[in-house]
Amino acid sequence: MATRHVVIGGGTAGMNAIRTIREEEAARSEITLVSAEKPYSRMVLPYYLDRSIAESHVFTATPRVLADWGVKAHLGRRVTALDAKANACTLDDGTTLEYDDCLIATGSSAVRAPVPGADGRGVHSFWTLDEARAVLAEIAPGSHVVMVGAGFIAFTILNSILALGAKLTIVEMEPRILPRMIDDAGATLVEGWLAKHGVAIRTGARLATIEDAKGRKRLRFAAGGDIVCDVVIMATGIKTNLEWLKGSGVTINRGVIVDDHLRSSVPNVYAAGDIAEGRDLITGEPAVHAIEPTAQEHGRVAGANMAGKDVRYRGSLIINIVEVCHLDVASFGAWDEAKAEAASGVKPDRPAYRKLLWRGDRLTGAIILGPSSDIWTTNDVGMLKGLVQSGVSLARFKAYLKRNPFDIKPAFIASKTTSALLPETILGRPSKAPGNTPVAV
């Protein structure tokens, strides 16, 4: 009898797991996908918003393609209950699916600030395709858009809003923008850069209420003047979709707790992506990393193990990279570790900023920002990521790098970081072209 796999969630983690099962299995299995939405890539929604791509290009697998892959799909359906003892899950239409193993990859949902009016007309989140459609329908040239929240999600769509000809104001409760991505010095440079590009920013702003104002929206704050605008986008964070797992027998903390094979506390139940709480590559501690690279890697590792392989996961590296108005901003690893040795440099006129964080001879975190037009910015983003990811010893170069954080190329080359990274693949074997299997998304 063919092995029965159930994949719950059609996002990046789920689709990569399906691809990997088909690549790695010794005998053809049965794969059933349950997804509340047709599979699409959340990462391309900003390009859909600014009309760079058509909506048809958002989707990663049509029903016909899923059928060609041999996947039985329940699209538009949600799993409402998982019974780990019975090896079965129940859908919202009452259907019961039995499995030999299953993957939980139900991701995250947007969270709006708990203020009166946050659920009203003209107030949107930007996390799903439906939400992207709603935002696109309301923004017109000359519109005034207010984004509540100045984190990574907000900054992924900043360029798109400006490209639509809208005026943009960003309000953030924390004292600085990008509070979970860069430090004060970096945020100051980014704020100055955005101001030059016509983006208004208000930090330390505690939103009190959102009201209707003659067809527009009025935002009132605990302190400071009101803001009247046409569209409000709430970019105030996400939460893992865990509620439906209550009573399942699967151990949950901030996410589904997984081991180095991405198995949950129930051996034949795996978890991947935003919903999984697994090992942080740098700290070794359990963490939930709701980022695209982790979802890709989790899906591949879980899929290989579901296919009968023995693949261990080293851990997830925090990676945040965004480009705003042609300024690259990135951070890697433990970029905010208070106890780490740190060295930084700033060139306000470019503007450019570097911060390197150390544990002994290893680079464990980094922040970098600079104009996209500067080739050294693009090159050094990749090199800094590589130095943090590889964990190579930089003993010979540490003193130099601390004095010269803008000159990392000699250390990268001499430490043979490329040689350390080239053989490193998630599945421990050379990469394969997708062929007739699902693409990595």
C-alpha positions as CSV (number, residue, x, y, z in Angstrom):
1,M,0.0,0.0,0.0
2,A,1.3,3.4,-0.9
3,T,2.4,5.7,1.9
4,R,-0.2,8.4,2.6
5,H,1.1,11.9,3.2
6,V,-1.1,14.8,4.1
7,V,0.3,18.3,3.7
8,I,-1.7,21.0,5.5
9,G,-0.9,24.4,4.0
10,G,-0.1,25.4,0.4
11,G,2.5,28.1,1.1
12,T,6.2,28.0,0.7
13,A,6.9,25.2,3.3
14,G,4.1,23.0,2.0
15,M,4.9,23.3,-1.6
16,N,8.6,22.6,-1.0
17,A,7.8,19.6,1.0
18,I,5.6,18.2,-1.8
19,R,8.4,18.8,-4.3
20,T,11.0,17.0,-2.1
21,I,8.8,14.0,-1.3
22,R,8.5,13.4,-5.1
23,E,12.2,13.9,-5.5
24,E,13.3,11.6,-2.7
25,E,10.8,8.9,-2.3
26,A,11.7,5.3,-3.4
27,A,8.1,4.4,-4.4
28,R,5.3,6.6,-5.5
29,S,3.2,7.8,-2.5
30,E,-0.2,9.4,-2.1
31,I,0.0,13.1,-1.4
32,T,-3.0,15.1,-0.2
33,L,-2.8,18.8,0.1
34,V,-5.3,20.8,2.2
35,S,-5.1,24.6,1.6
36,A,-7.4,27.4,2.5
37,E,-6.2,29.2,-0.6
38,K,-4.9,28.3,-4.0
39,P,-1.1,28.0,-3.7
40,Y,0.6,31.3,-4.3
41,S,3.8,33.1,-3.3
42,R,3.3,35.8,-0.6
43,M,6.7,37.2,-1.5
44,V,5.6,38.4,-4.9
45,L,2.5,40.3,-3.6
46,P,4.4,43.6,-3.5
47,Y,5.0,43.3,-7.2
48,Y,1.4,42.5,-7.8
49,L,0.5,45.6,-5.8
50,D,2.6,47.9,-7.9
51,R,1.3,46.2,-11.1
52,S,4.7,44.8,-12.1
53,I,3.1,41.4,-12.5
54,A,-0.3,40.2,-13.3
55,E,-2.3,38.3,-10.7
56,S,-1.9,35.1,-12.7
57,H,1.8,35.2,-12.0
58,V,1.2,35.2,-8.2
59,F,0.1,31.6,-8.2
60,T,2.6,28.8,-7.9
61,A,0.5,25.8,-8.8
62,T,-2.9,25.6,-10.5
63,P,-5.3,22.7,-9.8
64,R,-4.3,21.1,-13.1
65,V,-0.6,21.3,-12.2
66,L,-1.3,19.7,-8.8
67,A,-3.1,16.9,-10.6
68,D,-0.1,16.4,-13.0
69,W,2.1,16.1,-9.9
70,G,-0.2,13.4,-8.5
71,V,-1.5,15.6,-5.6
72,K,-5.1,15.3,-4.5
73,A,-6.0,18.8,-3.5
74,H,-8.7,20.1,-1.1
75,L,-8.4,23.8,-2.0
76,G,-10.6,26.3,-0.2
77,R,-10.7,24.0,2.8
78,R,-9.2,24.2,6.3
79,V,-8.3,21.5,8.7
80,T,-10.3,22.1,11.9
81,A,-8.9,19.3,14.0
82,L,-6.0,16.9,14.1
83,D,-6.2,13.6,16.0
84,A,-2.7,12.4,16.4
85,K,-3.7,9.1,18.0
86,A,-6.0,8.2,15.2
87,N,-3.7,9.5,12.4
88,A,-6.5,11.6,11.0
89,C,-7.5,15.1,10.5
90,T,-11.0,16.7,10.0
91,L,-11.7,19.4,7.4
92,D,-14.2,22.3,7.8
93,D,-16.7,20.4,5.5
94,G,-16.6,17.3,7.7
95,T,-14.3,15.3,5.5
96,T,-11.9,13.0,7.4
97,L,-8.4,12.3,6.0
98,E,-6.3,9.5,7.3
99,Y,-2.6,9.6,6.9
100,D,0.6,7.7,7.6
101,D,2.3,11.0,8.2
102,C,1.4,14.7,7.9
103,L,3.0,18.1,7.7
104,I,1.6,21.1,9.5
105,A,2.5,24.2,7.4
106,T,-0.4,26.5,8.1
107,G,1.8,29.6,8.5
108,S,0.8,32.9,10.1
109,S,-2.0,35.5,9.9
110,A,-1.8,39.3,10.1
111,V,-2.6,40.9,13.5
112,R,-4.2,44.4,13.7
113,A,-3.5,46.8,16.5
114,P,-6.2,46.5,19.1
115,V,-7.7,50.0,18.7
116,P,-11.3,51.1,17.9
117,G,-11.9,51.3,14.2
118,A,-9.1,49.0,13.2
119,D,-11.6,46.7,11.5
120,G,-13.5,49.4,9.7
121,R,-13.8,50.2,6.0
122,G,-10.7,51.6,4.4
123,V,-8.5,49.8,6.9
124,H,-6.5,46.8,5.5
125,S,-3.8,44.3,6.4
126,F,-1.4,43.1,3.7
127,W,-0.7,39.5,4.2
128,T,-2.9,37.5,1.8
129,L,-3.8,37.8,-1.8
130,D,-7.4,38.9,-0.9
131,E,-5.9,41.7,1.2
132,A,-3.6,42.7,-1.6
133,R,-6.6,43.0,-3.9
134,A,-8.4,45.2,-1.5
135,V,-5.5,47.5,-1.0
136,L,-4.9,47.8,-4.8
137,A,-8.5,48.6,-5.3
138,E,-8.4,51.6,-3.0
139,I,-5.0,53.3,-3.8
140,A,-5.1,55.8,-6.6
141,P,-2.6,58.5,-7.6
142,G,-2.6,61.3,-5.1
143,S,-4.1,59.1,-2.3
144,H,-2.7,59.5,1.2
145,V,-1.8,56.2,2.7
146,V,-0.9,55.7,6.3
147,M,0.9,52.5,7.3
148,V,0.6,51.6,11.0
149,G,3.8,49.7,11.8
150,A,7.3,50.2,10.5
151,G,8.6,46.6,10.5
152,F,9.7,44.3,7.7
153,I,6.2,43.7,6.4
154,A,5.5,47.4,6.0
155,F,8.8,48.0,4.3
156,T,8.3,45.3,1.7
157,I,5.4,47.2,0.2
158,L,6.7,50.8,0.7
159,N,8.1,51.0,-2.8
160,S,4.9,49.7,-4.3
161,I,2.7,52.3,-2.6
162,L,5.0,55.1,-3.8
163,A,5.0,53.5,-7.3
164,L,1.2,53.9,-7.4
165,G,1.6,57.7,-7.0
166,A,0.4,57.8,-3.4
167,K,1.6,60.0,-0.5
168,L,2.9,57.8,2.3
169,T,3.0,58.4,6.1
170,I,4.5,55.7,8.4
171,V,3.6,55.6,12.1
172,E,5.4,53.3,14.6
173,M,4.8,52.8,18.3
174,E,8.4,52.0,19.0
175,P,11.0,54.7,19.2
176,R,12.5,53.8,15.8
177,I,11.6,52.2,12.5
178,L,12.5,48.6,11.7
179,P,12.8,47.9,15.5
180,R,13.3,44.1,15.0
181,M,15.7,44.4,12.1
182,I,18.2,47.3,12.7
183,D,19.5,49.4,15.6
184,D,19.2,53.1,16.4
185,A,22.1,54.2,14.2
186,G,20.8,52.3,11.1
187,A,17.2,53.5,11.7
188,T,18.3,57.1,11.8
189,L,20.0,56.8,8.4
190,V,17.0,55.1,6.9
191,E,14.6,57.7,8.3
192,G,16.7,60.5,6.8
193,W,16.7,58.7,3.4
194,L,13.0,58.2,3.4
195,A,12.4,61.8,4.3
196,K,14.4,62.8,1.2
197,H,12.0,60.6,-0.8
198,G,8.9,62.3,0.6
199,V,7.9,59.6,3.1
200,A,6.7,61.1,6.4
201,I,7.5,59.2,9.6
202,R,6.2,59.4,13.1
203,T,7.8,57.2,15.7
204,G,6.8,56.8,19.4
205,A,3.2,57.1,18.2
206,R,0.5,55.3,20.2
207,L,-2.6,55.0,18.0
208,A,-5.8,55.6,20.0
209,T,-8.6,55.2,17.5
210,I,-9.4,55.2,13.7
211,E,-12.5,57.1,12.8
212,D,-14.5,57.9,9.6
213,A,-14.0,61.5,8.4
214,K,-16.3,62.5,5.5
215,G,-15.3,59.5,3.4
216,R,-11.7,59.5,4.6
217,K,-10.1,58.1,7.8
218,R,-8.9,60.0,10.8
219,L,-6.2,58.5,13.0
220,R,-6.1,59.9,16.6
221,F,-3.1,59.4,18.8
222,A,-2.5,59.4,22.6
223,A,-0.2,62.4,21.9
224,G,0.4,64.5,18.8
225,G,-1.9,65.7,16.1
226,D,-4.4,63.7,14.1
227,I,-3.7,62.3,10.6
228,V,-6.4,62.3,8.0
229,C,-5.9,59.9,5.0
230,D,-7.6,57.9,2.4
231,V,-6.3,54.4,3.1
232,V,-4.9,52.8,6.3
233,I,-2.7,49.7,6.1
234,M,-2.1,47.8,9.4
235,A,1.3,46.3,9.4
236,T,1.4,45.5,13.1
237,G,2.7,42.0,13.1
238,I,1.7,38.4,12.5
239,K,0.7,35.4,14.7
240,T,1.2,31.7,14.1
241,N,-2.0,29.8,13.1
242,L,-2.0,27.5,16.1
243,E,-5.6,27.6,17.5
244,W,-6.9,24.6,15.5
245,L,-4.2,22.3,17.1
246,K,-5.7,22.5,20.6
247,G,-6.3,19.0,21.9
248,S,-4.4,17.4,19.0
249,G,-1.7,15.9,21.3
250,V,1.0,17.9,19.5
251,T,3.2,20.0,21.9
252,I,3.0,23.7,21.3
253,N,4.8,26.7,22.7
254,R,5.3,29.8,20.6
255,G,4.9,27.4,17.6
256,V,4.9,23.6,17.1
257,I,8.0,22.4,18.8
258,V,10.1,20.4,16.4
259,D,13.4,18.4,16.6
260,D,16.3,18.5,14.2
261,H,14.2,16.3,11.7
262,L,11.3,18.8,12.0
263,R,9.2,16.2,13.8
264,S,6.8,17.4,16.4
265,S,6.3,15.6,19.7
266,V,4.3,13.1,17.7
267,P,6.8,11.2,15.5
268,N,4.7,11.1,12.3
269,V,3.6,14.7,12.5
270,Y,6.0,17.3,11.1
271,A,5.9,21.1,11.2
272,A,7.5,23.6,8.9
273,G,7.7,27.3,8.2
274,D,6.2,30.1,10.3
275,I,4.4,27.6,12.6
276,A,7.4,25.6,13.6
277,E,9.6,26.3,16.6
278,G,13.0,24.9,15.8
279,R,16.7,25.5,16.3
280,D,18.2,28.9,15.7
281,L,21.5,28.4,13.8
282,I,23.5,31.0,15.8
283,T,22.1,30.7,19.3
284,G,21.1,27.0,19.2
285,E,17.9,28.0,21.1
286,P,14.3,27.2,20.0
287,A,12.9,30.0,17.9
288,V,10.1,30.8,15.5
289,H,11.5,32.4,12.3
290,A,8.6,33.6,10.1
291,I,10.8,34.3,7.1
292,E,10.8,32.9,3.5
293,P,14.2,31.2,3.6
294,T,13.3,29.2,6.7
295,A,10.0,28.1,5.1
296,Q,11.9,26.9,2.0
297,E,14.5,25.0,4.1
298,H,11.9,23.6,6.5
299,G,9.8,22.3,3.6
300,R,12.7,20.6,2.0
301,V,13.9,18.9,5.2
302,A,10.5,17.8,6.3
303,G,9.7,16.5,2.8
304,A,12.9,14.4,2.7
305,N,12.2,12.9,6.0
306,M,8.6,12.1,5.1
307,A,10.0,10.4,2.0
308,G,12.1,8.1,4.2
309,K,15.4,9.8,4.2
310,D,17.4,10.8,7.4
311,V,18.0,14.5,7.1
312,R,19.0,16.6,10.0
313,Y,18.5,20.4,10.0
314,R,21.4,22.6,11.3
315,G,19.1,25.4,12.2
316,S,17.5,28.5,10.8
317,L,19.4,31.8,10.2
318,I,17.6,35.0,10.7
319,I,17.8,36.9,7.4
320,N,16.0,40.2,6.7
321,I,16.7,42.0,3.5
322,V,14.6,44.9,2.1
323,E,15.2,47.6,-0.5
324,V,13.5,50.9,0.0
325,C,13.8,53.7,-2.5
326,H,17.0,52.1,-3.8
327,L,18.5,51.8,-0.3
328,D,19.4,48.2,0.7
329,V,18.8,47.4,4.3
330,A,19.8,44.0,5.8
331,S,20.5,42.1,9.0
332,F,21.6,38.6,9.7
333,G,21.9,36.3,12.7
334,A,22.1,37.6,16.2
335,W,22.3,41.3,15.1
336,D,20.9,42.6,18.3
337,E,22.7,40.5,20.9
338,A,23.5,42.8,23.8
339,K,26.5,40.7,25.1
340,A,28.3,40.4,21.8
341,E,31.4,42.3,20.9
342,A,30.4,44.9,18.4
343,A,32.1,47.2,15.9
344,S,30.4,49.6,13.6
345,G,31.0,52.3,11.0
346,V,28.9,54.9,9.4
347,K,29.2,57.1,6.3
348,P,26.2,59.5,6.6
349,D,26.7,61.1,3.2
350,R,26.3,58.0,1.2
351,P,24.4,56.9,3.4
352,A,26.0,53.7,4.6
353,Y,26.2,51.8,7.8
354,R,27.8,48.5,9.0
355,K,27.7,46.8,12.3
356,L,29.5,43.5,13.0
357,L,28.8,41.4,16.1
358,W,31.2,38.7,17.4
359,R,31.5,35.7,19.7
360,G,35.1,35.0,20.0
361,D,36.5,34.6,16.5
362,R,33.1,34.1,14.8
363,L,30.9,36.7,13.2
364,T,27.5,35.9,14.7
365,G,25.4,38.9,13.5
366,A,25.6,41.9,11.1
367,I,23.7,44.9,10.0
368,I,24.4,46.5,6.6
369,L,22.7,49.4,4.7
370,G,23.8,51.3,1.7
371,P,22.6,52.5,-1.8
372,S,21.6,49.8,-4.1
373,S,23.6,51.5,-6.9
374,D,26.8,50.9,-5.0
375,I,28.2,47.6,-6.1
376,W,30.0,47.1,-2.8
377,T,26.6,47.1,-1.0
378,T,25.2,44.3,-3.1
379,N,28.4,42.3,-2.9
380,D,28.9,42.8,0.8
381,V,25.3,41.8,1.7
382,G,26.0,38.4,0.3
383,M,29.5,38.1,1.9
384,L,28.3,39.2,5.3
385,K,25.5,36.6,5.2
386,G,28.0,34.0,4.2
387,L,30.4,34.9,7.1
388,V,27.6,34.6,9.6
389,Q,26.1,31.5,8.1
390,S,29.3,29.6,7.8
391,G,30.7,30.4,11.2
392,V,34.3,30.3,9.9
393,S,37.1,31.5,12.1
394,L,38.1,35.1,11.5
395,A,40.8,35.2,14.1
396,R,43.4,36.7,11.7
397,F,41.0,39.4,10.5
398,K,39.0,40.3,13.6
399,A,41.1,43.3,14.6
400,Y,41.2,44.6,11.1
401,L,37.4,44.2,10.5
402,K,36.6,45.9,13.8
403,R,38.7,48.9,12.6
404,N,37.5,48.6,9.0
405,P,33.9,47.2,8.8
406,F,33.5,48.5,5.3
407,D,36.3,46.3,4.0
408,I,35.2,42.7,4.4
409,K,36.1,41.2,1.0
410,P,39.7,40.3,1.9
411,A,38.5,38.4,5.0
412,F,35.8,36.7,3.1
413,I,38.2,35.4,0.4
414,A,41.1,34.5,2.6
415,S,38.9,32.6,5.1
416,K,37.6,30.4,2.2
417,T,34.0,31.0,3.2
418,T,32.9,30.2,-0.3
419,S,34.5,26.8,-0.1
420,A,32.8,26.2,3.2
421,L,29.4,27.1,1.8
422,L,29.5,25.5,-1.7
423,P,29.2,21.9,-0.5
424,E,26.5,22.8,2.0
425,T,23.0,21.9,0.8
426,I,19.9,21.4,2.9
427,L,19.5,17.7,1.9
428,G,23.2,16.9,1.9
429,R,23.4,16.1,-1.8
430,P,23.9,18.1,-5.0
431,S,20.9,20.2,-6.0
432,K,18.6,18.9,-8.6
433,A,16.6,20.7,-11.3
434,P,12.9,20.5,-10.5
435,G,12.0,18.6,-13.8
436,N,8.4,17.6,-13.6
437,T,8.1,18.1,-9.9
438,P,6.8,21.2,-8.1
439,V,9.0,24.3,-8.3
440,A,10.6,25.7,-5.2
441,V,8.7,28.8,-4.1
